[in-house]
Amino acid sequence: MSEDGAPPADLDALLSAFAIDIRRDLLELALTHRSYAYEHEVADNERLEFLGDSVLGRAATAMLYARYPDEDEGSLAKRRSSLVSTVALAQIARAAGLGAYVRLGRGEERTGGRDKSSILADTVEALIGAAFLSVGSEQAEALVLRLIAPLADDPSRFGAASDPKTALQELAAHRGAPAPVYTIEASGPDHARTFRATVAVGDLVSAEGEGTAKKQAELAAALAAVRQLTAPAATRA
C-alpha cells in the first residue's frame, strides 16, 4: 500500500476475485473513498455507489421473485434487505480482500477504515456501478448474482438479518435477560462521520457494530450479538 492511501498498481487480482472486467479509470474511481478524495481534491466513488445500489437492488429483487414464487411482498422485501445490507456486502468484500485496494484518507487509514463495514459495503456498490458502465447491465447483474448467491443460500441469514434488533430483544426475553442497551460513539470529520454502536444484554452478550448512521451501527451491533447467541457453542451453553 502506498503512503498516500492509494491501492496497489496491479488490480488484476481484484478483478479476478470479482470475475469481472472493469475499465481502469472506473475501477480506480470505484475504489476512491470520500476521505481520500477530500485530501487529494479528486472525485469520489459516491455517484458510482448510487448507481450500483440500484443495479444491486434490481438484480436481487428479480432473483428473489423467481426463487420464492409463493412468498408475499413483505417476506420478499425482508429477504432483499438482508442480502443488500451493509453487513452482507461487507462480508462479500472481506471474502474478496477488497479492503486492501480502497483509497483512503489518512484519518480513515489510522482508524482501521480498511475493515469498516460501511466503507467496504459502499465500495462493493461502487464496483457494481463501475461494472454496469464498463460491460453493461446484463453482466453487472450477473456479477451481483454471483456475489449474493452464497448469502441467499444461507438460511440463517434471513429473519435475524432482516430485523436484528427485534430478534435480539426476543432472544433476551427468552433467556430471562434484561432488554438490550445500546451506546453510540461518533468519530471522524463531518464529511466522513462514522458511528460505532455497542449493545449489551446484561451479562449475556456484548457486541459492536459500525456504520455511517447511528441506526445502521445499532443494527450491525444487534446482528453481531444475535449471531454470538445463536452460534453452536452459545446454543449448547
C-alpha positions as CSV (number, residue, x, y, z in Angstrom):
1,M,0.0,0.0,0.0
2,S,1.4,3.4,-0.9
3,E,1.9,6.1,1.8
4,D,-0.9,8.3,0.4
5,G,-3.6,5.6,0.9
6,A,-3.8,4.6,-2.8
7,P,-4.3,1.0,-3.8
8,P,-1.6,-1.2,-5.4
9,A,-0.8,-0.5,-9.0
10,D,-1.8,-4.1,-10.1
11,L,-5.5,-4.5,-9.7
12,D,-5.7,-7.8,-11.7
13,A,-6.1,-9.9,-8.6
14,L,-9.1,-7.8,-7.5
15,L,-10.8,-8.1,-10.9
16,S,-10.1,-11.8,-10.8
17,A,-11.7,-12.1,-7.4
18,F,-14.9,-10.5,-8.7
19,A,-14.6,-12.2,-12.1
20,I,-15.5,-9.1,-14.0
21,D,-13.7,-6.7,-16.4
22,I,-14.0,-3.0,-15.4
23,R,-12.4,-0.1,-17.2
24,R,-9.3,1.1,-15.3
25,D,-10.5,4.6,-14.8
26,L,-13.8,3.5,-13.4
27,L,-12.2,0.9,-11.3
28,E,-9.9,3.4,-9.6
29,L,-12.8,5.8,-9.1
30,A,-14.9,3.0,-7.5
31,L,-12.1,2.4,-5.0
32,T,-11.8,6.1,-4.1
33,H,-13.4,6.8,-0.7
34,R,-14.5,10.3,0.0
35,S,-11.8,10.8,2.7
36,Y,-9.1,10.2,0.0
37,A,-11.0,12.4,-2.5
38,Y,-11.2,15.2,0.1
39,E,-7.5,15.2,0.8
40,H,-6.4,14.9,-2.8
41,E,-9.1,17.0,-4.5
42,V,-10.3,14.2,-6.8
43,A,-13.7,12.7,-7.5
44,D,-15.0,10.1,-5.0
45,N,-17.0,6.9,-5.6
46,E,-20.4,8.1,-4.3
47,R,-22.0,8.5,-7.7
48,L,-20.9,5.0,-8.7
49,E,-22.2,3.8,-5.3
50,F,-25.6,5.3,-6.1
51,L,-25.7,3.6,-9.5
52,G,-24.5,0.3,-8.1
53,D,-27.1,0.3,-5.3
54,S,-29.8,0.5,-8.0
55,V,-28.3,-2.4,-10.0
56,L,-27.9,-4.5,-6.8
57,G,-31.5,-3.9,-5.7
58,R,-32.9,-4.7,-9.2
59,A,-30.9,-8.0,-9.5
60,A,-31.6,-9.1,-6.0
61,T,-35.3,-8.4,-6.4
62,A,-35.7,-10.3,-9.7
63,M,-33.7,-13.3,-8.2
64,L,-35.9,-13.5,-5.1
65,Y,-39.1,-13.0,-7.1
66,A,-38.2,-16.1,-9.2
67,R,-36.8,-18.2,-6.4
68,Y,-39.7,-17.7,-4.0
69,P,-43.0,-17.7,-6.1
70,D,-45.2,-18.3,-3.0
71,E,-43.9,-15.6,-0.7
72,D,-45.7,-12.3,-0.3
73,E,-44.3,-8.8,-0.8
74,G,-43.4,-8.3,2.8
75,S,-41.4,-11.5,3.0
76,L,-39.6,-10.8,-0.2
77,A,-38.7,-7.3,1.0
78,K,-37.2,-8.7,4.2
79,R,-35.1,-11.2,2.2
80,R,-33.9,-8.5,-0.1
81,S,-33.0,-6.3,2.8
82,S,-30.8,-9.0,4.3
83,L,-29.0,-9.6,1.0
84,V,-28.2,-5.9,0.3
85,S,-27.5,-4.8,3.8
86,T,-24.2,-3.3,4.9
87,V,-23.4,-6.4,6.9
88,A,-23.9,-8.7,3.8
89,L,-22.0,-6.5,1.4
90,A,-19.1,-6.1,3.9
91,Q,-19.0,-9.9,4.2
92,I,-18.7,-10.1,0.4
93,A,-15.9,-7.5,0.4
94,R,-13.9,-9.2,3.1
95,A,-14.1,-12.6,1.3
96,A,-12.6,-10.9,-1.8
97,G,-9.9,-9.0,0.1
98,L,-11.4,-5.7,-1.1
99,G,-10.2,-3.6,1.9
100,A,-6.6,-3.7,0.7
101,Y,-7.5,-1.9,-2.5
102,V,-9.6,1.0,-1.2
103,R,-8.2,4.6,-1.5
104,L,-8.5,6.1,2.0
105,G,-7.6,9.4,3.6
106,R,-5.0,9.5,6.4
107,G,-7.7,9.6,9.1
108,E,-9.6,6.6,7.9
109,E,-6.3,4.7,7.4
110,R,-5.4,5.4,11.0
111,T,-8.7,4.3,12.4
112,G,-9.0,1.0,10.6
113,G,-11.1,2.1,7.6
114,R,-10.0,-0.9,5.5
115,D,-12.1,-3.1,7.7
116,K,-15.1,-0.8,8.3
117,S,-18.3,-2.5,7.2
118,S,-19.8,0.8,5.9
119,I,-16.7,1.6,3.7
120,L,-16.5,-2.0,2.4
121,A,-20.2,-2.2,1.6
122,D,-20.2,1.2,-0.2
123,T,-17.2,0.1,-2.3
124,V,-18.9,-3.1,-3.4
125,E,-21.8,-1.0,-4.6
126,A,-19.4,1.4,-6.4
127,L,-17.7,-1.6,-8.1
128,I,-21.1,-2.8,-9.3
129,G,-21.8,0.6,-10.7
130,A,-18.5,0.7,-12.4
131,A,-19.2,-2.8,-13.9
132,F,-22.5,-1.5,-15.2
133,L,-20.8,1.3,-17.1
134,S,-18.0,-0.9,-18.3
135,V,-19.8,-4.0,-19.5
136,G,-23.5,-3.3,-19.4
137,S,-26.5,-4.2,-17.3
138,E,-26.6,-7.9,-18.1
139,Q,-23.0,-8.7,-16.9
140,A,-23.3,-6.3,-14.0
141,E,-26.4,-8.1,-12.8
142,A,-24.7,-11.4,-13.3
143,L,-21.9,-10.1,-11.1
144,V,-24.5,-9.3,-8.4
145,L,-26.0,-12.7,-8.5
146,R,-22.6,-14.4,-8.2
147,L,-21.8,-12.2,-5.1
148,I,-25.1,-12.7,-3.3
149,A,-25.8,-16.4,-4.2
150,P,-23.9,-17.8,-1.2
151,L,-25.7,-15.5,1.1
152,A,-29.1,-16.3,-0.4
153,D,-28.4,-20.0,0.1
154,D,-27.7,-19.4,3.8
155,P,-31.0,-19.9,5.7
156,S,-29.6,-18.4,8.9
157,R,-29.2,-15.0,7.2
158,F,-33.0,-14.4,7.0
159,G,-35.1,-13.5,10.0
160,A,-32.4,-12.1,12.3
161,A,-30.6,-10.3,9.5
162,S,-33.8,-8.5,8.3
163,D,-34.7,-7.3,11.8
164,P,-31.8,-7.9,14.2
165,K,-32.9,-5.5,16.9
166,T,-36.2,-7.3,17.3
167,A,-34.5,-10.7,17.1
168,L,-32.1,-9.7,19.9
169,Q,-34.8,-8.4,22.1
170,E,-36.8,-11.7,21.7
171,L,-33.6,-13.8,22.5
172,A,-33.0,-11.7,25.6
173,A,-36.6,-12.2,26.8
174,H,-36.5,-15.9,26.0
175,R,-33.3,-16.3,28.2
176,G,-34.6,-14.2,31.0
177,A,-32.0,-11.4,30.4
178,P,-32.6,-7.7,30.5
179,A,-33.5,-5.7,27.4
180,P,-30.6,-4.8,25.1
181,V,-28.9,-1.4,25.9
182,Y,-27.2,0.5,23.1
183,T,-24.5,3.1,23.4
184,I,-23.1,5.1,20.5
185,E,-19.8,6.8,19.8
186,A,-19.0,9.0,16.8
187,S,-15.7,9.6,15.2
188,G,-14.1,11.3,12.1
189,P,-14.6,14.6,10.5
190,D,-18.0,15.9,9.5
191,H,-17.6,14.9,5.9
192,A,-16.8,11.3,6.8
193,R,-18.6,10.6,10.1
194,T,-18.5,7.1,11.5
195,F,-20.7,5.7,14.3
196,R,-19.8,2.7,16.5
197,A,-22.6,1.1,18.5
198,T,-22.1,-1.2,21.4
199,V,-25.1,-3.4,22.6
200,A,-25.1,-5.2,25.9
201,V,-27.7,-7.7,27.1
202,G,-26.9,-7.8,30.8
203,D,-24.1,-10.3,31.3
204,L,-25.4,-12.5,28.4
205,V,-23.7,-10.9,25.5
206,S,-21.9,-7.7,24.3
207,A,-21.2,-6.8,20.6
208,E,-20.2,-3.9,18.4
209,G,-21.2,-2.6,15.0
210,E,-20.4,0.4,12.9
211,G,-21.9,2.4,10.1
212,T,-22.3,5.9,8.6
213,A,-25.5,6.4,10.6
214,K,-26.5,5.7,14.2
215,K,-29.3,3.3,13.2
216,Q,-27.0,1.4,10.8
217,A,-24.4,1.0,13.6
218,E,-27.1,-0.3,16.0
219,L,-28.4,-2.8,13.5
220,A,-24.9,-4.1,12.9
221,A,-24.2,-4.5,16.6
222,A,-27.6,-6.2,17.2
223,L,-26.9,-8.7,14.3
224,A,-23.4,-9.4,15.7
225,A,-25.0,-10.1,19.1
226,V,-27.6,-12.4,17.7
227,R,-25.0,-14.4,15.8
228,Q,-23.0,-14.8,19.0
229,L,-26.1,-16.1,20.9
230,T,-27.1,-18.5,18.2
231,A,-23.7,-19.9,17.4
232,P,-23.5,-23.7,18.1
233,A,-21.3,-23.2,21.2
234,A,-23.5,-20.5,22.6
235,T,-26.6,-22.6,22.0
236,R,-25.1,-25.5,24.0
237,A,-24.1,-23.3,26.8
